[in-house]
């Protein structure tokens, strides 16, 4: 669990760096590198949630809600989506409607009616 908390703080720090102000190629390269690192952390967190369900599901759902838009591969998107719904059942949280519609939009999936 300690790694999961560390991963969540890493995601937050990577995506909310104060040096992302400004314009130019350097800022784009910095943002690309931060996104790449966030994606690597997100995949590890999802892997932990898949192999050790339980409290890790709740923390991985937070990571997916924060950085799930970075997932580009359909298989990874589907697995992240499954983790979100497993976490909703385990954590008794019903906040996935907003996350669900936001991720579906980011991934180019059809929206639910």
Buried (B, 14 or more C-beta within 10 A) or exposed (E): EEEBEEBBEBBBEBBEEEEEEEEEEEEEEBBEEBBEBBBEBBBBBBEBBBEEBEBBBBBBBBBBBBBBBBBEEEEBBEBBBEBBEBBBEBBEEEEBEEBBEEBBEEBEBEEEE
